[in-house]
Amino acid sequence: MILGISVFAISVLAAYFEIPKLRNCGTKGNVSVYLIFLAIGNFLVIWRTLGLPFLNPGDWIEFAMRPLTKLLLSLGFI
């Protein structure tokens, strides 16, 4: 748990220095993308630190594509 908190603290420190630089570039999109990837990374590190299992990315893709495949099959495109 301490490892997860320390990674989060380092991420906040990095964001403290990087966000002003990104704002000076004049685009808000860079800041939002940076924060989204930072949040995803922190979530994954904390998840891993707690010892929780990761799902296989293939399962996510199958879950997302199954309805589309059924639709295409019913319409006769496949």
PyMOL commands that set and color helices and strands:
alter all, ss='L'
color gray80, all
select helices_A, chain A and resi 2-24+28-49+57-75
alter helices_A, ss='H'
color red, helices_A
deselect
rebuild
show_as cartoon
